[in-house]
């Protein structure tokens, strides 16, 4: 039994990348293209999509692991935003950004509240009472910082999201018009 040929023509040269690497690379590009088209074809007004993004980003700034998506969707429902985009927007906090995001939120909250608390203070306390006293200040700092950064980030993401959706939809309309004129 003959083994199948690797290349369709014996004169063909082998690809520069191994087959699996090319497939992975093509897979990433294909996935990004798919997400791009899903994004520009989202139903709803540009404003509703931007409100959904803002709601998700706001919720993502809070250290409510497991509840951020629910919070983002709930806020999107309240503000009549796109719930799918809100769920995606919560991924502003992810395993790569948790530590820097929440450390920054803590720092901002501490500055606003005027506390002299350090992040590591709660970890080195020996008594339960001292821990509880410090943890209250810690949580207050983190909450106020998350609220502040969430408000700023959601306003920025609303503006950027609104511009991006409008821009991408305009580009899509231009492409569709060009394609329509070529087929006449």
N, C-alpha and C positions, 0 to 999 in steps of 0.2 A: 504494500500500500504506500502510495506516495504521500509525503508530508505536504501540507499546504504551503504555498509560497508566501514568503513574508512581504515581498514587494510585487506589484502587479506586472512590472516589466523588469527583466534582469538588469537593464541599464540604469534603472532608477537608483538614485543614491539614497542611502539611509537618512532618516530625519536627523536633524542636529541634536534634538533633545530625545532622551529615551521616551518610549511610547507612553509610559505611565505619567511621566512629568508633563508631557504635552497634554495628556488627557486632564490632569489636574489643573493645568494652566487654563485650558479651554473651559473646564468646568467652572472655575472662578469667574472668568470673563462672562460666561453664559449666565451664571447666577447673578452677577452684578447687573447685566443687561436686563434680566428678568425683573429684578427689584426696581430698576429704573423705570421700566414700562409699567409695572404695577403702580409705582408712585405717581407717574404723570396721568395714569388712567383712573386714579381714585375718583370715586363719585363724591359729589358735594361741591360746595363753593370753595373757592380759594381761602376765604375767611374761615370757613368751618374746619378746613384741614389745618390751617395755621393755629386756630384755637385748640385743636386736638394736640398738636405738637407742643404748644405752650403748656397745656394741662399736664401732659406726660413729663415734660422737662421739669416742671414745678414739683410734681410728685417724686421724680427721680432724685431730687436733691435731699430728700428726707431719708434717714436711716431706718426705714420700715421694711426690712427684708421680707419679701414675700407679699407685702401689702402695697408696694409701690404701684404695681400694675392696676390693682383694684382701685386705688386712690386716683390714679391717672384717668381711668375709665369713668369713675364717678364724677370727677371734675369736668371731663369732656361732656358728659351727659348734662351736667348743670349749665355749662356755658355753651351748649349746642355745638360741640366740636366733634371731629371725627374720632371715634373710639379706637379704631385700629391704629391710627397715627399716635394717639395718646399712649397706647400700650407700647409702641415702638419707642416713643420719646422717653419713657422711663429708663431705657437702657443707657442714658447718660451716666448712670451709675451702674457699673458692672465690675466683675472681679479685678479688672485692671485699674479702675478709677476709685474704688471704695475708699482706700486709705487716704490718698491725697484730697479727694473731695470732702470727706468728713473731717479730716484734720483742718482743712481750710474753713469749713463751716464752723467748727469749734472755735478756731482762732477769731473769726469775724464776730461770733456771738459773744466771746469773752471780751472783745474790744468794746462792743456795744453795751454790754452789761457792766463793764468796768471791773471785771474780776481778775485776780492775780493767779488764777488756777492754771496749772500746767497739765498737759495731757497725761503724763506719767504719774501724777500725784495720787490718783485714785488706785493705782496698781500697787503702791508701796505702803499703804496704810495698814496698821496692825490691828486696830479695833473696829468692830462692826459699826459703832456710832460714828467714828471718824469717816469711815467709808460711806455711810449713808449721808452724812453732811456734805461730803465732797461730791458724791455721785449726783446729788440734787443740783449743785452748781454746774457740774459737768453736763448733765442732761439739759438744763436750762440754756447753757451756752450753745450746745449743739442744736437745740431746737430753734433758738433765736437766729443763729447763723444759717441754719437750713432754710428758715423762713425768709431771711433777707436775701441770701443767694438765690433761692428758688424764685422769688419775686423778680429779681433782676434778670436771671437767666430765662425765665418764662417770657418776659417782655421782649428780650432780645430774640429769643427763638420765634416768637410770634412775628416780629418784623422780618426776620430772615426767612422764615418759612413762607410767609405771604409773598415776599418778593420771589423766592425760588419757585413756588408753585405757579405763579403768574408767568414768570419768565419761561419755564419749561412748557407750559401750555401754549404760550405764544409761539415758541419754536416748533412745537408739534403742529400747530395750525399752519405755519408757513410751509413745513414739509408736506403736509397733506395737500395744500393748495398746489404746490409745485408738482407733486405726483399726479394730481388730478389734471393739471394742464398738459403734462407729458402724455397722458393717455388719450387725449382728444384727437 
